[in-house]
């Protein structure tokens, strides 16, 4: 990491994402604060500030072709933008750097078909986000707990899975997030028949329930979610010990808090 560029909150959140995707909610919140920097194609005679975007002008943001698809490079600071261009061996007078309030820029990009790559070619690491997430961050829905968070699941037949058949990436994200928050007491993953696509129910026991924390858990579970299967969340009723006991006895929990007392007959 370059010692010449101080790490700001967004830099730290991006770096944390390289260690665990349980940091995704913190990244989303940091992304929405302050200003974000972007690149505009350089034009001879350009005199306006890069952040002055005139009505009716061609698309003002630089678009790159990345493995994830077409994306707009966005940076946590002007220094990171310059660093990214240096590391990417971008010739001089190719782009100019501009900035906009984060929420305004996210709203503009969220209305397009393009994703964004945050801190492209920077040693903080880089993160790709799609236009849907940017739109939802800009309008506030992505980080706003909703009543549906507590019962985000469909009705369907459920089945006990062999641990070898668990969706590994999703289980790892969920496990890492729950390990950081003691409200989560136990969790199970079950097979679910709701369509022709593979589907899973993630059943969670929280004590006490925290709507914001459960919403962050939802975000973490679904970040970079596989397109090969669907995942539905179910929050178990902590006041129904019979239901909790039946769940423990019916299938092995993939996560149990170290200080949580399993009921008699619980599967390992």
HELIX and SHEET records of a PDB file:
HELIX    1   1 UNK A    9  UNK A   19  1                                  11    
HELIX    2   2 UNK A   21  UNK A   23  5                                   3    
HELIX    3   3 UNK A   24  UNK A   31  1                                   8    
HELIX    4   4 UNK A   78  UNK A   87  1                                  10    
HELIX    5   5 UNK A  102  UNK A  110  1                                   9    
HELIX    6   6 UNK A  131  UNK A  139  1                                   9    
HELIX    7   7 UNK A  147  UNK A  151  5                                   5    
HELIX    8   8 UNK A  163  UNK A  165  5                                   3    
HELIX    9   9 UNK A  168  UNK A  179  1                                  12    
HELIX   10  10 UNK A  211  UNK A  222  1                                  12    
HELIX   11  11 UNK A  241  UNK A  250  1                                  10    
SHEET    1   A 4 UNK A  63  UNK A  66  0                                        
SHEET    2   A 4 UNK A  69  UNK A  75 -1                                        
SHEET    3   A 4 UNK A  35  UNK A  41 -1                                        
SHEET    4   A 4 UNK A  95  UNK A 101 -1                                        
SHEET    1   B 4 UNK A  63  UNK A  66  0                                        
SHEET    2   B 4 UNK A  69  UNK A  75 -1                                        
SHEET    3   B 4 UNK A 115  UNK A 118  1                                        
SHEET    4   B 4 UNK A 127  UNK A 129 -1                                        
SHEET    1   C 4 UNK A 157  UNK A 159  0                                        
SHEET    2   C 4 UNK A 184  UNK A 193 -1                                        
SHEET    3   C 4 UNK A 198  UNK A 206 -1                                        
SHEET    4   C 4 UNK A 229  UNK A 235  1                                        
SHEET    1   D 3 UNK A 157  UNK A 159  0                                        
SHEET    2   D 3 UNK A 184  UNK A 193 -1                                        
SHEET    3   D 3 UNK A 255  UNK A 256 -1                                        
END                                                                             
